[in-house]
Amino acid sequence: MKKNVLVLLSILFVFTIYLITLAPGVVQIDSGELSAVAATLGIAHPTGYPLFTLIGFIFTQIFPFTSKIFVLNVLSALYTLGGFFFIIKINQIVLKNLKPEIKKDKKSKKKIESPSELSEKQLTLIAVIGALTIAFSRTFWLQSTSVEVYSLHILLISASIYFFLKAHFKKTEKKSNEEEKIGKDWLIFAFIFGLSFTNHMTSILLIPGFAYLYFKRNGFNSSSFKKILVMLIPFLAALLIYLYLPISASKNPAINWGNPVNWENFKRHIMGWQYQSWIFSSTESASKQFKYFVEIFPVEFAYFGLILILPGLFELYKTNKEILTFFLFLFFTCMLYSINYDINDIDSYFLLAFISAGLIATAGYLFIIKTFIKKDDNSNLALFLVPILILVINFNKVNQSDNTQYHDYTISVLDSSENNSIIISYLWDFFISPAYYLQFVEDKRKDVAIIDKELVRRSWYFNQIKTNYPIIYERSKDLINGFLPELAKFERNKNYNPEILEKYYREIIRSYIVRNFNDHTIYLTPEMVTNELKNGWLTLPDSLKVIPDLFMFKVVKDTIYHPLKIRDYKINFRNDGSYYTETLKNLIITSHINRAIYELQFGKKEEAKSLVDKVLRINPQIQLPENLISIY
């Protein structure tokens, strides 16, 4: 089989698998927000992701014949596929530049270089098998299934590594023109590396590895720094894409995170200011994340790929210590940074470490062929079993083709709400983010105002509320005007009064309920009642109380029976046992049990039984309260 045919077939195979496991719609965490931003040319959460937004918008305009969320999910698959292609190219260029082994001549006992016994076709085979091992690793593959910035991140960091290595291994011709002296490959690398920063700032984790190889070859001298200065031109040119943020903000889009309309807001947004308290927060957090990394690392490659890393380390140590050191720089820089970021969905931050490990594992395949197989082409093909096993084992963990539960849940919550109602929540991963897409792109229940309680802590969010819900904003304007000056001190790291901040923060949330109650139905999602209301953080006037609704709690002022707006809904739950699925199920189960008890208080036995039936369909093993068991 010709080497180009093998590469092409592997690309088609990977793309087919990615399409099979693609999510049909919006999923959990940031999927809804990012897809809404791309479809409407808004501004996403820090660091804004302008390149991701612009390409996504263009893609939705080219393919208007299906839902925009599906188009953007396909785009994620294409990004990840592009990353796979460049990983093949990285493997090829590394394998071609491994140094010959040094062996002793039996007669003269002198050390001589032994040329590689492997053909170019075999080296391509190893490059493809190694790339497939990465392509079907859990976190890498998962980026292809739905909208997320990490799929484009994979493409850009893989392309950056490839063009860096291409420039690194290419012998530079001496020309009088400075641009030609540095070589076009270095300029291409610098531009693509700059683009990677317009998508995700963790591209900075590549720099220690790049710096090591660059100065190792070019030396730490004035000539090396002059070349870097030349490379800064295309690098900085790529960063101009960030101008999208203030341009978009000036148009005041519906989703305008950070409102980067001025230098202060712009700088704070692209630097991810609001997340800095989670980075290098404590040794305890780092220890927890490191333990998690150690647990998931073998699982990424379904254990089989991990076995290849040790011989890969040995092979690279013999044949190119510089490349081995480069890969180790990438691995440890990524791992050490990411374990110091205290967030739940940390897996994607380890991507560079996983890719680096996969690149080392590729050398493990080389070791196996050189040691045990050599020129037997048919035996070489047996190595495809490893990535195929990884594919089979990881398939159910990654497959999102049946993932409609967050779309279904959000639609059901919106449908259960009264017209022109207000929902106060901080269920970002499960409800608020999916609602961004459904409301602002598909125009589902735009009459319902959704206030994110946690974002009320941010000054820019009031501009978004003013844009989307002007009446709600005006009714709390006096409190907002009192809050913003002290909040500005906090955001500028100046002396601020935490008691004033907390006081206004609570009063603003309370005002959204009290000042809009007369002409809007107010809902609180379960965590608002379980946490904020029950612990006294949020207090309501004596005239108001909350009652359980179908999915939320409704604020009422009387003691009469309040019927549900809807009783029937359809949510196709996944059986993956994941944290997100189980949390979603528990949210609904708890809400239904609370409502069933409420129904019994008014003698509505059949209505209560209907709700309990729904609970039992979700979890047949649930332990029901005694008064609900008695209705059967």
C-alpha positions in Angstrom: 0.0 0.0 0.0 1.4 3.4 -1.0 2.2 5.7 1.9 -0.1 8.5 0.7 -3.0 6.1 0.3 -2.5 4.8 3.8 -2.6 8.4 5.2 -5.7 9.2 3.2 -7.5 6.0 4.3 -6.6 6.6 7.9 -8.1 10.1 7.7 -11.3 8.8 6.1 -11.6 6.1 8.7 -11.0 8.5 11.7 -13.5 11.0 10.2 -16.1 8.3 9.8 -15.7 7.2 13.5 -15.9 10.9 14.6 -19.1 11.4 12.7 -20.6 8.2 14.1 -19.9 9.4 17.7 -21.0 13.0 17.0 -23.5 14.7 19.3 -26.8 15.6 17.5 -27.3 18.9 19.4 -26.3 20.9 22.4 -24.5 19.2 25.3 -23.3 20.1 28.8 -21.0 22.8 30.1 -20.0 25.5 27.5 -21.5 23.9 24.4 -24.6 26.0 24.3 -22.8 29.3 25.0 -20.0 28.8 22.5 -22.4 27.7 19.8 -24.7 30.7 20.4 -21.7 33.1 20.3 -20.5 31.6 17.1 -23.9 31.7 15.4 -24.7 35.3 16.5 -21.2 36.8 16.5 -21.3 37.4 20.2 -18.5 37.3 22.8 -17.7 34.1 24.7 -16.4 33.7 28.2 -12.7 34.5 28.8 -10.5 34.6 26.8 -13.1 35.4 24.2 -11.9 32.8 21.5 -12.2 35.2 18.5 -10.8 32.8 15.9 -13.1 30.0 17.1 -16.1 32.4 16.9 -15.3 33.8 13.4 -14.7 30.5 11.8 -17.8 29.0 13.4 -19.9 31.9 12.1 -18.6 31.5 8.6 -19.3 27.7 8.8 -22.9 28.2 9.9 -23.4 30.6 6.9 -22.0 28.1 4.4 -24.2 25.2 5.7 -27.6 26.7 6.5 -29.6 23.6 5.6 -29.4 22.0 9.1 -29.4 23.1 12.7 -26.5 25.4 13.5 -25.5 23.4 16.6 -25.1 20.3 14.4 -23.0 22.2 11.8 -20.8 23.4 14.6 -20.5 19.9 16.1 -19.3 18.7 12.6 -16.8 21.6 12.6 -15.4 20.3 15.9 -14.9 16.9 14.3 -13.1 18.5 11.3 -10.8 20.5 13.7 -9.9 17.3 15.6 -9.4 15.5 12.3 -7.0 18.2 11.2 -5.1 17.7 14.5 -4.9 14.0 13.6 -3.4 14.8 10.2 -0.7 17.1 11.7 0.1 14.4 14.3 0.8 12.0 11.4 3.1 14.7 9.9 4.8 15.2 13.3 5.4 11.5 13.5 6.8 11.3 10.0 9.2 14.1 10.4 10.5 12.8 13.8 10.9 9.3 12.4 12.8 10.6 9.4 15.2 12.5 11.7 16.1 9.8 14.2 19.8 9.3 14.4 21.3 6.0 13.1 22.1 3.5 15.8 25.8 3.1 16.8 27.0 -0.4 16.7 30.4 -2.1 17.1 31.9 -3.8 14.0 32.7 -7.4 15.0 36.0 -7.5 13.2 37.5 -4.0 13.9 35.5 -3.5 17.1 35.1 0.1 16.0 31.8 2.0 16.6 30.0 2.5 13.3 26.6 4.0 12.3 24.0 1.5 11.4 21.5 2.8 8.8 17.8 2.1 9.5 16.6 -1.1 8.0 13.1 0.2 7.8 11.6 1.4 4.5 9.8 4.8 4.1 6.6 2.9 3.8 7.2 1.2 7.1 8.0 4.6 8.7 4.7 6.0 7.3 2.9 3.0 8.8 4.4 3.6 12.2 3.4 7.3 11.9 -0.2 6.5 11.1 -0.5 3.8 13.8 0.9 6.2 16.4 -1.5 9.0 15.3 -4.4 6.6 15.5 -3.4 5.8 19.0 -3.8 9.5 19.9 -6.9 9.9 17.7 -8.8 7.3 19.7 -7.5 8.3 23.1 -10.5 9.4 25.3 -10.0 13.1 25.8 -8.7 13.8 22.3 -11.5 11.9 20.7 -14.1 13.5 22.9 -13.2 17.0 21.5 -14.5 15.8 18.1 -18.0 15.1 19.4 -19.4 18.5 20.2 -18.8 22.3 20.2 -15.8 23.2 22.3 -12.7 25.4 21.8 -10.3 22.5 22.5 -11.0 20.9 19.1 -9.5 23.9 17.4 -6.8 24.0 20.1 -5.8 20.5 19.1 -5.5 21.5 15.4 -3.5 24.7 16.1 -1.0 23.2 18.7 -0.5 20.2 16.5 0.1 22.4 13.4 2.4 24.6 15.5 4.5 21.6 16.6 4.7 20.3 13.0 5.8 23.5 11.4 8.3 24.2 14.3 9.9 20.7 13.8 9.8 21.2 10.0 11.7 24.5 10.4 14.0 23.0 13.0 15.1 20.0 10.9 15.5 22.0 7.7 18.9 23.3 6.8 18.7 27.0 6.4 20.2 28.4 3.3 22.4 31.5 3.8 20.8 34.4 1.8 21.4 38.1 1.9 17.7 38.8 2.5 16.9 38.5 6.2 13.5 37.0 5.6 14.9 34.2 3.5 17.8 33.6 5.9 15.3 32.7 8.6 13.3 30.6 6.2 9.6 30.6 5.3 8.9 27.6 7.5 9.8 29.6 10.6 7.5 32.4 9.5 4.7 30.0 8.8 5.3 28.5 12.3 5.2 31.9 13.9 1.9 32.8 12.3 0.2 29.6 13.2 1.5 29.7 16.7 0.1 33.3 16.9 -3.3 32.0 15.7 -3.2 29.4 18.5 -3.2 32.2 21.0 -6.3 33.7 19.5 -8.1 30.5 20.4 -6.7 29.3 23.7 -4.0 30.9 25.9 -2.7 27.6 27.1 -0.7 27.6 23.9 1.9 29.3 26.0 2.7 25.8 27.4 4.4 25.0 24.2 7.0 27.7 24.7 9.4 25.9 27.1 9.7 23.0 24.6 10.1 25.3 21.6 12.7 27.4 23.4 14.7 24.3 24.4 15.0 23.0 20.8 15.4 26.4 19.2 18.3 27.5 21.4 19.8 24.0 21.4 20.2 24.3 17.6 20.7 28.0 17.1 22.6 28.9 20.3 21.9 31.6 22.8 23.3 34.5 20.8 22.3 37.8 19.0 21.6 36.0 15.8 19.0 33.7 17.5 17.3 36.7 19.0 17.2 38.6 15.7 15.4 35.6 14.1 12.9 35.7 17.0 12.3 39.4 16.4 11.6 38.6 12.7 9.2 35.8 13.7 7.3 38.3 16.0 6.0 40.0 12.9 3.7 37.2 11.7 3.1 36.2 15.3 1.7 39.6 16.2 -0.1 39.9 12.9 -2.1 36.7 13.9 -3.0 38.3 17.3 -4.8 41.1 15.5 -7.8 38.7 15.3 -8.4 39.8 18.9 -9.7 43.1 17.5 -12.9 41.2 16.9 -13.7 41.5 20.6 -14.0 45.3 20.9 -15.6 45.5 17.5 -18.3 43.0 18.4 -18.7 44.5 21.9 -19.3 48.0 20.4 -22.4 46.5 18.7 -23.7 45.3 22.1 -24.6 41.7 21.1 -27.0 39.6 23.2 -24.1 37.5 24.6 -21.4 40.0 25.5 -19.3 38.3 28.1 -16.8 40.8 29.6 -18.1 43.7 27.4 -14.5 44.3 26.1 -15.5 47.6 24.6 -12.6 49.5 26.3 -8.9 48.7 27.1 -9.6 47.8 30.7 -12.3 45.3 30.0 -10.5 44.0 26.9 -7.3 43.3 28.9 -9.2 41.7 31.8 -11.1 39.5 29.4 -8.2 38.1 27.3 -6.2 37.6 30.5 -9.0 35.5 32.0 -9.0 37.7 35.1 -12.1 36.1 36.7 -10.4 32.7 36.6 -7.1 33.6 38.2 -8.2 32.8 41.7 -8.5 29.2 40.6 -4.9 29.0 39.3 -2.1 28.0 41.7 -4.6 28.4 44.5 -3.2 25.8 46.9 -1.0 22.8 47.3 -4.1 20.8 48.4 -5.8 21.6 45.1 -2.7 20.7 43.1 -2.4 17.4 45.0 -6.0 16.6 44.2 -5.6 17.3 40.5 -2.4 15.4 40.3 -4.0 12.4 41.8 -6.8 12.7 39.3 -4.3 12.9 36.4 -2.5 9.8 37.6 -5.9 8.0 37.7 -7.1 9.0 34.2 -3.7 8.9 32.4 -3.7 5.1 31.8 -7.4 5.2 30.9 -6.8 7.7 28.1 -5.1 5.1 26.0 -7.2 2.2 27.4 -3.9 0.9 29.1 -2.7 -0.6 25.8 -1.2 2.6 24.5 0.5 3.3 27.8 2.5 0.1 27.5 4.2 1.6 24.4 5.5 4.6 26.3 8.3 2.8 28.1 9.9 1.3 24.9 9.2 4.7 23.2 11.3 6.5 25.8 14.1 3.9 25.4 14.0 4.3 21.5 14.1 8.1 21.6 16.8 8.1 24.1 19.0 6.0 21.8 18.1 7.8 18.5 17.3 11.4 19.4 17.7 12.7 22.9 16.8 16.2 21.8 13.4 15.2 20.5 12.8 13.1 23.6 13.6 16.1 25.8 11.3 18.2 23.7 8.4 15.8 24.2 9.1 15.6 27.9 9.1 19.4 28.1 5.7 19.5 26.5 4.4 16.7 28.8 5.6 18.1 32.1 4.9 21.8 31.4 1.3 20.9 30.6 0.9 18.5 33.5 2.4 20.9 36.1 0.4 23.8 34.9 -2.9 21.9 34.7 -2.8 20.3 38.1 -2.6 23.8 39.5 -5.9 24.8 37.9 -8.7 24.1 40.4 -11.7 23.3 38.2 -13.9 20.2 37.8 -13.7 19.7 34.0 -9.9 19.7 33.9 -9.4 16.8 31.5 -9.1 19.0 28.4 -6.3 21.0 30.0 -4.2 17.8 29.9 -4.5 17.4 26.1 -0.9 18.5 25.4 0.4 16.0 27.9 -1.7 13.2 26.4 -0.6 14.2 22.8 3.1 14.2 24.0 2.7 10.8 25.6 1.2 9.5 22.3 4.1 10.9 20.3 6.5 9.1 22.6 4.3 5.9 22.2 4.9 6.2 18.4 8.5 5.6 19.0 7.4 2.5 21.0 5.9 1.1 17.8 9.2 1.8 16.1 11.1 -0.1 18.8 8.7 -3.1 18.4 9.2 -3.3 14.7 12.9 -2.9 14.8 13.3 -5.4 17.6 10.8 -8.1 16.8 9.3 -7.6 13.3 11.8 -5.7 11.0 10.9 -6.1 7.3 7.9 -8.4 7.6 5.2 -6.1 6.1 2.3 -8.4 7.0 3.4 -8.6 10.6 3.7 -4.8 10.7 -0.1 -4.6 10.0 -0.8 -6.5 13.2 0.2 -3.4 15.1 -3.1 -1.8 13.9 -4.7 -4.0 16.6 -3.5 -1.6 19.3 -5.4 1.6 18.1 -8.4 -0.6 17.2 -8.5 -2.0 20.7 -8.2 1.6 22.1 -11.1 2.6 19.8 -13.3 -0.3 20.9 -12.6 0.2 24.6 -13.1 4.0 24.5 -16.1 4.0 22.2 -18.8 3.9 24.8 -17.0 6.4 27.0 -16.8 8.9 24.1 -19.9 8.2 22.0 -22.2 11.2 22.2 -24.6 10.2 19.4 -27.4 9.7 21.9 -26.7 12.8 24.0 -29.9 14.8 23.8 -30.6 15.0 27.6 -29.4 18.5 28.1 -31.3 19.8 25.1 -34.4 17.9 26.3 -34.0 19.1 29.9 -33.6 22.7 29.0 -36.6 22.6 26.6 -38.7 20.9 29.3 -37.7 23.5 31.9 -38.6 26.4 29.5 -41.9 24.8 28.5 -42.8 24.3 32.2 -42.4 28.1 32.8 -45.2 30.6 32.5 -45.2 33.2 29.8 -42.8 36.1 30.4 -41.5 34.5 33.6 -38.1 35.0 35.2 -35.8 32.2 36.2 -32.9 32.8 38.6 -30.3 30.0 38.5 -26.7 29.1 38.5 -27.1 25.7 36.8 -24.6 26.7 34.0 -23.5 23.3 32.9 -27.0 21.8 32.7 -29.4 24.6 31.9 -28.1 28.2 31.4 -25.5 27.4 28.8 -27.9 25.2 26.7 -30.5 27.9 27.1 -28.2 30.4 25.5 -28.2 28.4 22.3 -31.9 27.5 22.3 -33.1 31.1 23.1 -30.7 33.2 21.1 -30.2 30.9 18.1 -33.3 28.8 17.8 -35.6 31.5 19.3 -37.1 29.0 21.9 -39.1 30.7 24.6 -37.3 34.0 24.4 -40.1 35.5 26.5 -38.4 33.8 29.5 -35.7 35.8 31.2 -32.9 33.8 32.7 -30.7 35.5 35.3 -27.4 33.8 36.2 -26.9 34.4 39.9 -23.2 33.9 39.8 -22.6 36.3 36.9 -24.3 39.1 38.9 -20.9 39.3 40.7 -19.4 40.7 37.4 -19.8 44.4 36.4 -20.1 43.5 32.6 -23.1 41.3 33.2 -25.4 44.2 34.0 -24.8 45.5 30.5 -26.0 42.1 29.2 -29.1 42.2 31.4 -29.8 45.8 30.3 -29.6 44.7 26.6 -31.7 41.6 26.9 -34.1 42.4 29.8 -34.2 46.2 30.1 -37.3 46.3 32.4 -35.6 44.0 34.9 -32.5 46.2 34.8 -34.4 49.4 35.3 -36.3 48.1 38.3 -33.0 47.3 40.1 -31.0 50.2 38.7 -30.6 52.0 42.0 -29.1 49.0 43.7 -26.9 48.3 40.6 -25.6 51.9 40.7 -24.7 51.4 44.3 -23.0 48.1 43.6 -20.8 49.0 40.6 -18.4 51.5 42.2 -17.4 49.0 44.9 -17.3 46.2 42.4 -15.0 48.3 40.2 -12.5 48.5 43.1 -12.6 44.7 43.5 -12.1 44.1 39.8 -9.1 46.6 39.8 -7.5 45.0 42.9 -8.0 48.2 44.9 -9.1 48.5 48.5 -12.8 47.5 48.6 -15.3 46.8 51.3 -16.4 43.1 51.1 -19.4 43.8 53.3 -20.7 46.4 50.9 -20.2 44.1 48.0 -22.0 41.2 49.7 -24.8 43.5 50.8 -25.6 44.8 47.4 -25.1 41.4 45.7 -27.8 39.9 47.9 -30.1 42.8 47.6 -29.9 42.8 43.8 -30.8 39.1 43.6 -33.6 39.7 46.0 -34.8 42.7 44.0 -35.1 40.6 40.9 -37.7 38.6 42.7 -39.5 41.2 44.8 -39.6 44.0 42.3 -40.8 41.9 39.4 -43.2 39.6 41.2 -46.4 41.5 40.4 -46.2 41.1 36.7 -43.8 38.1 36.2 -43.9 34.6 37.5 -40.6 34.0 39.3 -38.8 30.6 39.4 -35.8 29.5 41.3 -33.9 26.4 40.2 -33.4 23.8 42.9 -29.8 24.8 44.0 -31.1 28.3 44.7 -33.5 26.9 47.3 -31.4 24.1 48.6 -28.4 26.4 49.1 -29.1 30.1 49.1 -32.7 30.2 50.5 -32.3 27.5 53.1 -29.0 28.8 54.5 -30.4 32.3 54.8 -28.2 33.9 52.1 -31.3 34.8 50.2 -34.4 36.0 52.2 -37.9 36.7 50.9 -40.5 38.9 52.4 -43.0 37.2 54.8 -45.7 37.6 52.1 -43.8 35.4 49.7 -42.8 31.7 49.8 -41.7 29.1 47.3 -43.5 25.9 46.3 -42.1 23.0 44.3 -42.9 23.1 40.6 -42.1 20.4 38.0 -38.4 21.2 37.7 -38.0 24.3 39.7 -39.5 26.2 42.6 -42.2 28.9 42.0 -42.4 32.0 44.1 -46.0 32.6 45.3 -47.8 34.8 47.9 -50.8 32.6 48.8 -51.5 29.1 50.1 -53.9 28.0 47.4 -53.1 25.0 45.1 -51.0 26.0 42.0 -51.4 23.5 39.2 -48.4 22.6 36.9 -48.3 24.2 33.5 -47.2 20.9 31.9 -47.0 17.4 33.2 -45.7 15.5 30.3 -42.2 15.9 28.9 -39.6 13.7 27.2 -36.0 13.5 28.3 -33.8 10.7 26.8 -31.4 10.0 29.6 -28.0 8.4 28.9 -26.9 5.3 30.8 -23.2 6.4 31.1 -23.1 6.8 34.8 -21.2 10.0 34.5 -21.2 12.8 37.0 -23.2 15.1 34.7 -25.8 12.5 33.9 -26.3 11.4 37.5 -26.5 15.0 38.7 -29.1 15.8 36.1 -31.2 12.8 37.1 -30.9 13.7 40.7 -32.0 17.3 40.0 -35.2 16.0 38.3 -35.9 13.2 40.8 -35.6 15.6 43.8 -37.9 18.2 42.1 -40.5 15.5 41.3 -40.5 14.1 44.8 -40.9 17.6 46.3 -43.8 18.2 43.9 -45.4 14.9 44.6 -45.4 15.7 48.3 -47.0 19.0 47.5 -49.7 17.3 45.4 -50.5 15.0 48.4 -51.0 18.0 50.7 -53.9 19.0 48.5 -55.3 15.5 48.1 -54.1 15.1 44.5 -53.2 11.5 44.8 -53.3 10.7 41.1 -51.1 13.7 40.3 -48.6 12.6 43.0 -48.6 9.0 41.6 -47.9 10.3 38.1 -44.8 12.1 39.4 -43.6 9.2 41.4 -43.9 7.0 38.3 -41.6 9.4 36.4 -39.1 9.2 39.3 -39.2 5.4 39.2 -38.6 5.3 35.5 -35.5 7.4 36.0 -34.2 5.4 39.0 -36.2 2.2 39.9 -34.0 1.7 43.0 -34.8 5.1 44.5 -35.8 5.1 48.2 -39.1 7.1 48.3 -40.4 8.9 51.4 -43.0 6.8 53.3 -45.9 9.1 52.4 -45.2 8.5 48.7 -44.8 4.8 49.1 -48.3 4.7 50.6 -50.0 5.9 47.5 -49.4 2.5 45.8 
